[in-house]
Amino acid sequence: MSEQPPDPAAREHRDEVLAEDAPPEPVAPVDSSPVPAPAAPRPAPAPAAVPEPATVPVPEAVPELDWRRLDARMLLVHPLETLIRSLPAVLAIFLARAGSDSSERWELIAVPLILAYGALRWVTTRYCIQGGQIELRRGLLHKQTTTARLDKVRTVDLTAKVYHRVLGLAKVEISTGSSAKERLVLDSLRVDQGRRLRAELLHRVDPTITGLPAPTGAPVDATALGDTAFGDTASGVVQGGDVELLRLDPSWVRYAPLTLTGLVTAAAIVGFASQVLRTVGDESQTIKSGARWVGALAWWTDVLLLMAGVSVLAVIAYVLTFWGFRLTRNQRGSLHTRRGLLTNRETSIDHTRVRGIRFDVPLGLRLAGGRRLKVVTTGLSHERGGSDWLCPPAPAAVVTALATTIVPDEDAVRGPLQQHGTAARRRRLTRTVVPVLVLLAAVMAATLVWSWPWTIVMPLPVLVVAAVALARDRYAGLGHRVTPEHLVAGEGSLDRRRVVLNRSGIIGWKVEQSFFQRRAGVANLVATTAAGQQHYDLLDVPLERAYAVMAEISPDLLAEFGGSACASDTPLPPPVPDAQ
């Protein structure tokens, strides 16, 4: 039998019956304690601040660099210089092909290639001054970029050879150090453009540069550029307010034969002539003919001819190097020199880089009452001599007066030196006389053994006397002096030097002692600096005095030499009296 579906009405009736039969829910007990007051409503939280949309900073436009090029006339200079440098190789190719039977002159292709290479330098070279620095870019396949901060520029040289002068150009060399790697070379610019660039670098006339902090410096008037032509010999005050400190006197050429310039020039000429004769192949015959001619003359004639030839060469070198020499000082104190007959050269030295001066007094100049003056500064190249000249060989009175103008310390320039005592004198006598005595003993022994003529020994006592005189003169030039602003060091006899070094330019000290110096109680006190030859020595100074000089000039550095008797509380002995 089939099952019937449940009736909905019956299902509702059944649910009601079950609800009535269910037990009642328990009633909660009534609490008779007082009802607490309702808590105060909490304040509604403040609505959160709606963040404003972020402002994206707009990058400032980078100013375009003002690139400058070399003068277009250098296209006539660089190919010529490149061809001259390559001339030996070109001649070698021509000589090698001279005996060839081939009619094809393919070696002629080398000439236009060399000229094209020289012209390529103008296309690939450019420079700019911006952001407190100078930047130089050059090269095509091998690109090079050189930059230098303007406050690191120490010297600026303008050099004009004969072909530069014909075209009105000059080569500008910007130095930031003492080596060739620390130079920027611009070859070539117009003379006035080069001088304006020099003023822009050293005198800070560009407004974008003058706004920089020190030591870049404050602006100066652009009229202080002194854009006069090379070789201008106008007297008096130079344009722009520059003061002329020195001008070459043609009578000073008499000092030329008293230096080693003539000997060096003669040696260079002899070497060049020897190379030419060796190339020609007639060297031996020419030398033999010349030797026979000289041997036929009297000995005193040979000496006179040698002295005359060396003197003439020295005079020629003096005129070529120093003709038109002028030393000026601009409104900011920087020094500027011009010199040269065929090759003009201008050197500007920032006055903030000058650390002192140096007197050079070779024996010949000293006997004639002359001397020469050089500057001790940073940034001058050691590879190229002559940039540090402040005065060519001239009378001592002129050089001394110029030195006091540049270094206003009369005591340092003219004051006598404090000598180094008996130990230093004994060392000079020993090192000069002993070798001559050894030579004299050897010659005498050889004369007795091999029966040499005694006429060989007779001149040797004269050498002993000369050695004693040389030792005394070396001691007379040895000494030092300390002033409130400078340290003065002197040494030498045949080539005597006196260095006036600014105390603020000394960056370190070194005390050196050999075995014999320790036994004599002396030492070499070396003052290190970033200028000039990097160090200047006080030779054979008493050890106590060496530490006393260090304590007076650099008391903070003396602590680094602890452990010595001089660094203790032992009182120092009094200094040696000044030389008269």
Secondary structure, 3 states (H helix, E strand, C coil): CCCCCCCHHHHHHHHHHHHHHCCCCCCCCCCCCCCCCCCCCCCCCCCCCCCCCCCCCCCCCCCCCCCEECCHHHHHCHHHHHHHHCHHHHHHHHHHHHCCCCCCCHHHHHHHHHHHHHHHHHHHCEEEEECCEEEEEECCCCCEEEEEEHHHCCEEEEEECHHHHHHCEEEEEEECCCCHHHEEEEEEEEHHHHHHHHHHHHCCCCHHHHCCCCCCCCCCCHHHHCCCCCCCCCCCCCHHHCEEEEECCHHHHHHHHHCCHHHHHHHHHHHHHHHHHHHHCCHHHHHHHHHHHHHCCCHHHHHHHHHHHHHHHHHHHHHHHHCCCEEEECCCCCEEEEECCCCEEEEEECHHHEEEEEEEEEHHHHHCCEEEEEEEECCCCCCCCCCCEEEEEEEHHHHHHHHHHHCCCHHHHHCCCECCCHHHHHHHHHHHHHHHHHHHHHHHHHHHHHCCCHHHCCCHHHHHHHHHHHHHHHHHCCEEEECCCEEEEEECCCEEEEEEEEHHHEEEEEEECCHHHHHHCEEEEEEEECCCCCEEEEEEEEHHHHHHHHHHHCCCHHHHHCCCHHHCCCCCCCCCCECC
